């Protein structure tokens, strides 16, 4: 074992690392914990990238979890690894960049080995490193830039984003990119074609993105050294895509949700199909059992059962698409239609204070996201003022489509039941419950907010087979599994 002398501290560190992964939502089992311990026993900590991917291979099972894993890894192992051994600590001073050349064809500019670099020297050296693609020099320059520009002070309660902004603002990377492109054009014998220029720009943008990552990593290292691993891990903790709250997701989190829903739909479709094929045994088939008992001398040694043939349910989705609830409705409609092969029929209705059937937008459409966009932009869902009116929406549904609800129909109502103090018309939901196979209400608000203000969840809940809090993809997945 290459790191026998430090096994105990390393295992203690690994224990904290795995605890934080679990706190962030990653499902790390005891077996996977043991696999990770076995893997790192054969890899020196100094081989940082190899060490990182060995842990990932044993602890990460979903690509959507990679970003969370990477963030936690950078926090817990930020002060370890060969690239950080260039300095004794974040506060021990900078790498002696004055000993490095600023250009292969020019003599070194600047003073002696201990002379601090000026801002102009740092900018020139950064330009040359990006032009040559010198990763080692870029790492050292990132540390020098953080030390010069970030203005970090021990114990100061400031987030890393502020320090990152200050550093990048002083580096002016947009200006550096344009200067790099001008230099590359001058160095090209005949100039660039449009394609060559695009490829060259992409290459420089990738190098600048790596520099940003190095600056961010250096700031994180210094914050960890100042505040401690556990405090920084808690500060930087972000929910997994499946745990992001529909109603409070920012644009970046919504993009992650869209990416996560595709593999989820495939997994759910397979799971529901298997559940239907391998359902529980039906009642005893007495006649068939007696017939087969003749081969055992009349002893019913092999009971026979009537295997049920469950019919696929018909789904009718009634979705509130107003305000922030729209994001929840969007993902639920997306999921229902993506696994529509498990239902005999899917019909959808959208409402705010008016109601419109929107099934037509999903028929023959491959991109369900586009269909949901059309629902939000083209459906006739506003009656008076565009504020949610569940009572009027239920009235319209009952008048136009109530006769279509039957014994095979499962009705899903999606919304927060915030009715703006209008009449609830809960008797309509009661009539629907009498006709339908099941009626479920999915609410994206936390349960603690139900029946507060203009929320009237309880009035509707008494006429439903179940009311469920569904705030994220994980809860939505758990509910959908119970549909068939």
N, C-alpha and C positions, 0 to 999 in steps of 0.2 A: 504493500500500500504506500503510495508516494507521500502521503500526508499523515503518517501514523502519529507523529508528535502532536499534531493539532487536531486529531480526530474529535476529541470531546468538544472543544469550542465550535468546531465546524458542525457537528451534529446538533449542538444547541442552537446555532444559527439556522440550520435547516429546519429545526422544529418550529422556530418562530416564523420562518418563511412560509411553511405549510399552513400554520395556524392563520396567517394573514390571507393566504389564498382561499382558505375555507370561509373566512370572514367576508371576503369579496364575492363569494358565491360559487367558486369552483368546486365541483364534487370530487374531492381527493380522498380516496379510501385508505384504510390502513395498509392494504396490500401495495397500493401505489406508493405510499410513504416508504415502505420497506424496499421497493424497487428503486426508488430514488436514492436511498442510502447506499444500496449496492452499487449503483451506477457511479456515484461520485467517489466511491472508494478507489476507483481505477483511473480517475482523471484529476490531474493537479489543478488546484484553484487558479493558478497563474494562467492556465489556458482558458481564458475567460469565455470565449465564444463556444468552445467545445463543452465546457462546463455548463453553460447556459442551455445549450440544445440537448444535452444529456438529461437535465432536469425536465425540460419541456417534453421530451419523448416519453417520460414516465408519468408526468403529472397533467398534461394537457390533452384532452380528448376531443375538443371542439375548436375549429379554427376561430370562431367568434370569441373564444376565451383568450386568444393569444395576446391581445393588447394588454389585458389586465395582468396576465402572467408576466409580461415584459416589464410593466411598470413596477410591480412588486419586486421582481428580480433586481432591477436597477436600484431600488431603495435598499434592499437587504444586502446586496453585494457591491454597493457603490464604492466602498472604501477598500475593496480587495481586487486583486487582479493586476497583471503586469503593467497595463497601460496607466494605472494610477500610482505605481511605484516610482514614477519619475519624480514624485514629490513625497515628502514624508507625511504631509498633511495639507489640507486646504489652506491653512494659514501659515504654512512654512515658506511662502514666497513662490515665485514663478520659476518655470524652467528657464535656463539661461539661453534665451533666444538670441542674444547678441552674438553668440558663438556660431550661429547658423547663417549661411550666405543668403542674401536677398535675391540674387540672380546668378545663374551659373556663369555668365559672361562678364560680370562686374565684380570689382573688389567689394568686400563687406563694408556696408555703411554703418556708422554708429560708433560708439565708444568701445571700451574694453569689456572684458567678460562680466564685470559687475555693474556696468552702466545701464540704467533703465532705458528701455526703448521709448522713443517719442511716438506720438500718435501717428505721425506720417510714416515712420519706419514700420510700425505695426501694420498699417494699411497696405504699404508696398509689399511687405512679406506675405500678407494674406492674399493679395492679388497674385503673386508669383506661385504660391502654394496651390491656389485654385486653378491657375492656368496649367500647372504641371500635374495636378491630381495627386499631390503628395499627402497621403492620409496621415502619416506620422506627424508631419509638420503642422497640419491642420488641427490635430488634437492638441498639440502644444500651444498653438495660437489661440485656440478656443479658451484655454485656461488663462492665457495672458489677457485676453479680451475681457473675460469675466472679472479678473482681478482689477483691471484698469477702469472698466465702465460700470459694472453692476452696482458698486457702492454698498456691498454687503457688510452688515455690522452684526456681531454676535448678539443673540438675544432679541434682535429687532423683530417684532411680530408682523412681518411682511411676507406675502406669498411669493412663490417662485416666478409667477407670471410677471410681476412688476420688475424683478431683476432681469428677466429675459427680455422684456420690452426695452429696458434701458440699454442693455448690451447691444441688441440688434439695431436699435435706432442709431447708435454711434457708429456701428460698422457700415451702415448704409449699403446693404447687400443688393438692393435694386440698382444702385449706381455702379456697384462692382460688376454686376452681371452685364450691363451695357458696355462697360470698359473691356471686359473679357471678350465680348463679341467683336468689338472694334479691333482688338489686338489679333484675334483669330482671323478676321477678314484681311488684315494687313499681312499676316504670315502666309495666307493661302496664295499659291503662285498665280492662279487665274481668278481669284475671288470664289465665292460660294454660289452654287445653284440654290434655288429656294429649298429643295429637299435637304441639301447639305447644311444650309443655314439652320433649318429646323432641327436636324440631328445634333448639330453643334450646340445650339441653345439648350436642347433637352439634356445634353451631357453636363453643361455648366450648371443648369438648374438642379440636377441630381447632386452635384458636388456641393452646391450651396445648401441644399436640404440636409446633407450629411453634416455640414458645419453647424447648422442650427441644432441638430440633434446633439452634437458634441457640446455646444454651449449649454443646452438644456441639461445635459448629463452632468456637466461640471457644476452648474448651479445646484442641482439636486445633491451632488456629493457634499458640497459645502453646507447645505441645509441639514443633511443627515448628520454630519459631524457636529453641527451646532445644537440641533434639537433632539437627536436620538432617532434610532430606526423606527421604533414603534409609533412615535408621534408623527413622523413623516409618512409612514405607511397609512395611518388613519387619515391624514390630511389629503393624500393623493388617491385614496380609495374611490373607485368609480364602479357603479353597478354594471353587471353583465348586460348584454343586449336584451336577454329574456327577462331581466328584472327592472328594466327602465319603465318608469311610469308613463303610460300613454299620454296623460293629460298635462304632464310637465316636461316632456322631452324637448330638448333643443334641436336645431336642424341637424347637427352632427349625430345625435342619438337617434333621430328618426331615420337617417340613412343607415345606421347600424341595424335598426329594427327591420328595415326593408330587406337588407341582406340576410338577416337571420331567419326571416319567415319562409324563404324558399326551401331550405333543408328541413325546416319544421313541418311543412306541408307534406313532403314526401314521407317523412318518418311517421306522421300521423295516419296517412292513407294506408301505409303498409300495416301499421299496428291495428287499425280498425278492421281492415280486411281479415287479418289473422284472427281477431277477436270474434268475427262473425263465423269464420270457418270452424273454429274450435270452441264453440259455445258449450254450455253445460248440457248434460244429458237430459232428455225429456222423461216423461213418465214411463213406467214399466209396461212393456208390450207383452201382456199375459199370454195371448194366443201364440205368438212367435216363440216365447220361452218354453211353453209346453211342447210345441212341435219339435224344438231342438233337444228337449229332454229325453226324447225316445232313444237317441243314440247313447244315452247314459243310463238306460234301463228305467226310464221314467223319473230319474232324479233331476230336478231343475238346477243343474250345476253351473249353467252359463246363462245368467239372466240377459234378456234382450230388452232394449229400450227404444222408444220412439224418439228419434232425433228431431229436434225442432228445426223448422225452416223459417227463421226470422225474416220478416219482410223489411225491406229498406224503408226507413221513415221518410216522409215528405217534410221538408223544412220550409217554414215561412219566417223570414227575418224582418222585423219591424225596427228600423234604426233611426235614432235621433242623430241628425247630422249638423246640429247647431254648435257653434263655438268650439271650445276645446274638446268637447265630446266627439267631434268629428274624427279626430285621429283614432280614437278607440273604435268607432264604427268602421273606419277604413280598414283597419287591420283585421277586424272580425269578419267583415264581408270578404276580404281577400282570402282568409283562411277557409271560410265555409265553401267558397267557390273552388278553391284549389283542391279540396277533397270531396267535391260534389259527386264523384263516382260512387261514394258510399251512401248516397241518398237517392231515392227514386225521383225526386223533383226538388228543385230549390227555387223559391220565389222570394224576391226582396222588395221591401217598401221603405222609402226614406221619408222623413218628416221633420218639420220644425214646428210651425203651427198649422200648416197644411200637409197633406200626405199624397205621395205619388208612387205607383209601382215602377220600379227601376230594373226589373228583370231583363228588359230588352237591351239594356246597356251591356249585359254580360253574355248574351247569346252569340256564339260563334267567335268570341274574342279570346285571343291567346294571352295578351297582356292584361291581366286583371287590374293592375295598377292604373292603366289607361281607362278602363271601365269605371273604376271608382272615381277617377278624376272627372269623368263625364257626369257621374251621379251628382257630384258637388257643384258642377257648373251648369247643367242642363235640366236637372229634375225640377218639377213644379212643386216645391215644398213650402212655399211661403203663401199664407192666406191673408193675413192682415198686416202685422207689424214685424214679422220675422223673429219673434221671441217664442221660445218653446211653449207649446200648449198641448200636453199629452191628451187631455180630455177631448179636444176637437179632433186631433189626429186619430184617436181610437174610434170616434164617431164616424169619420170618413171611411176608415178601414172596415168597420162593421157594416155600414150601409152598402159599400161597393163589393167587398170581398168576403164578408162573413159567411156566406153560403158555401164558399170553397173550403172552409175549415172542416176536416173530417176526422174519423177515428185513427187514421194513419199520420195525421199532421202533428208535427212538433213545432210550436211557436216560440221563437226567440225574440224577446224585446230587449233592445240595446239602448241604454240611456241612464242618466243620473236621477231621473224622476223629479227634477226641479221644474215645477209647473208654473212658476211666476204667479202663483196664487189664483190660477184659473180653476174651474170645476174639474174634478178628477175623472168623472164618468167611469168609476171603477166597476160599475155594474156590467159594462161591456166586456171587461177582462174576465169577469165571472162567467158570462155567457160563452166566451171563447174557451175557457177552461172546461166547461161542460161538454163542448163539442170535440175538443182536440185530444190527441193522445197525451201530450205533455205541454205545459207552458213554463218556460224558464225566463227569468229576468236577469240580465247581466249588467252590473253597475260598476263603472270605472272609478267611482269615488271610494275613499277609505270608509269602512263601516262606521267609524266614529262620527262621520259627517252626515250619515243618513238621518232623516227626520229632523234636520236642523234647518232653520230658515224656511225656504219654500220647497224643501224636499218632502215628498209624500210617499216614500218607498213603502211604508207599512200599509197604506191603503191598498196598494196594488199587491203586496206580498201575500196577503190572505187569499188571493185568487190565483196564486202561482204554485207550481209543484216545487219550485226552488228559486231563491234569489241569491245570486253569487256575486261576490266582490271580484271583479276581473280588472286589475289595474295594469297588467303586463302580460307578455307572451307566455311566461311560465304558467300563470293562473289560467290563461285562455286555453293552453294546451291541456291542462288538467281537466277543465270543463268539457272540452270537445270529446275527450276519450269516453265520457259518460253518455254521449248522445245516442249511440247505437248499442 
